[in-house]
Amino acid sequence: MSRAKLSPRQRGFALLIVLWTMALLALIGTQVTSAGHGETKLAANLRASAVAQAAADGAVFEAVLHLLDGSRDHWYADGIARRIKMPQAVVDVEMVDEGRKMTLNNSSLPMVRGVMRAAGVNDNLSAILTDQIADWRSPSQVPLPKGAKGPQYLAAGREYGPPNQPFRTVEEMQMLLAMTPEVYARINPYFSPYVESSPKAMGADPVIARALADAQVAGAPTLAFEEAATVTVTALAVANGARFIRRAVIRLATDQLTSPGAPLFMVLEWNTAGD
């Protein structure tokens, strides 16, 4: 059987099909390779994030063990960052004693206002926010002169009002009617909903020390209770470029001798940065 010969035009068309096919295969190969690189990079990033989170969580519990340790390896909740090196991550841990802050739920109004003024909030706004804090935590339905209850929040377009119960977290202060981000950032480090006593005067932060001194001159009462130490532990972990921050509020055991078998600590708050 004789083989039919292709015309020059047919041969050119066949060559064109071959070239287009090769180009298409090359494009598919490039896309597959690119997708493979992308999936590999995504997997590496996910792994690094998981390692960073696990390292931060582990560092929190290591810090708690050091806080409970009565030997020379004991760590103090002094706000000084300590570095923990792990096989695949580095973690900076900071511990802050909540007992050195002003109790958000029990403080007298002069104490609350004194902290705000010492932190640089002007007198008028300090008075307004102090009354609004009192109205937030008070079961009374009648607002203080510069405070606000449900009707005032509703009139301001808010879809919520004071719960008329103690603050659960310090972040709740951001919901106060007159609160601004700038003022909150200024006063946030000095208040705590986790303690009942007045702040420890010895070694107090300058803002707290000034508030306590002003309150004493004004005759405001101080509060003293026997309560367990409460510490905020912040752990910043870095692993292969990934970062993760764990923030935990831990209440330590008061006395294992008088309460044998009781938990060594209790987690009051457990979140990530920005929660």
Summary of the structure (lengths in Angstrom):
residues: 275
radius of gyration: 30.5
end to end distance: 81.6
largest distance: 119.3
contacts: 758
relative contact order: 0.15
helix: 45%
strand: 17%
